[in-house]
Amino acid sequence: MSLVSLLYLDDHGIELVTNAVKHWCRVHHVSMQSIQGQRAMGIAIDKVLAGESSPAALVEAIDSHMPVETYKDPHG
């Protein structure tokens, strides 16, 4: 997956992906620019390209593919 895949999404899809990833990153104290944030973006893009349109389902998909505890800031 590459961020170039964003080009295949319409405006709604891009907004859906970015909002889901922003939410996931905020909850788990991960920068969107980090490797983990980019991986979360890839997961969300793949799901939207596959037809997913639920923000909650995107966040759940990211959670199921990412070992979240590894990335949590113990001080945040």
C-alpha positions as CSV (number, residue, x, y, z in Angstrom):
1,M,0.0,0.0,0.0
2,S,1.1,3.5,-0.8
3,L,-0.3,6.8,0.0
4,V,-0.7,7.1,-3.8
5,S,-3.7,4.9,-3.2
6,L,-5.5,8.1,-1.8
7,L,-5.7,9.2,-5.4
8,Y,-8.3,6.4,-6.0
9,L,-10.6,7.8,-3.3
10,D,-13.2,10.5,-3.8
11,D,-13.4,13.4,-1.4
12,H,-15.7,11.6,0.9
13,G,-13.4,8.6,1.0
14,I,-10.3,10.7,1.8
15,E,-12.2,12.5,4.6
16,L,-13.4,9.2,6.0
17,V,-9.9,7.8,6.0
18,T,-8.2,10.8,7.5
19,N,-10.8,11.3,10.2
20,A,-10.6,7.6,11.2
21,V,-6.8,7.7,11.3
22,K,-6.7,11.0,13.2
23,H,-9.1,9.5,15.8
24,W,-7.1,6.3,16.1
25,C,-3.8,8.2,16.4
26,R,-5.2,10.6,19.0
27,V,-6.6,7.8,21.1
28,H,-3.4,5.8,21.0
29,H,-1.0,8.7,21.2
30,V,0.6,8.0,17.8
31,S,1.6,10.7,15.3
32,M,0.0,10.4,11.9
33,Q,3.5,11.0,10.4
34,S,5.0,8.1,12.3
35,I,5.5,4.7,10.8
36,Q,2.6,3.4,12.8
37,G,0.4,6.3,11.7
38,Q,1.3,5.6,8.0
39,R,0.5,1.9,8.5
40,A,-2.9,2.8,10.1
41,M,-3.5,5.1,7.0
42,G,-2.7,2.2,4.7
43,I,-5.1,-0.1,6.5
44,A,-7.9,2.5,6.4
45,I,-7.3,3.2,2.7
46,D,-7.4,-0.5,1.8
47,K,-10.7,-0.9,3.7
48,V,-12.3,2.1,2.0
49,L,-11.2,0.9,-1.4
50,A,-12.8,-2.5,-0.5
51,G,-16.1,-0.7,0.1
52,E,-16.1,0.1,3.8
53,S,-17.9,3.3,4.7
54,S,-18.3,3.2,8.4
55,P,-15.8,5.3,10.5
56,A,-16.2,2.9,13.4
57,A,-15.4,-0.1,11.2
58,L,-12.3,1.6,9.9
59,V,-11.0,2.3,13.5
60,E,-11.8,-1.3,14.4
61,A,-9.9,-2.6,11.4
62,I,-6.9,-0.5,12.3
63,D,-7.1,-1.8,15.9
64,S,-7.3,-5.4,14.8
65,H,-4.2,-5.0,12.6
66,M,-2.0,-3.0,14.9
67,P,-0.4,-4.1,18.2
68,V,-1.7,-0.9,19.9
69,E,-0.1,-1.5,23.3
70,T,3.3,-1.3,21.7
71,Y,2.6,2.3,20.6
72,K,0.8,3.8,23.7
73,D,2.7,6.5,25.5
74,P,2.9,5.5,29.2
75,H,3.0,9.2,30.1
76,G,0.1,10.4,27.9
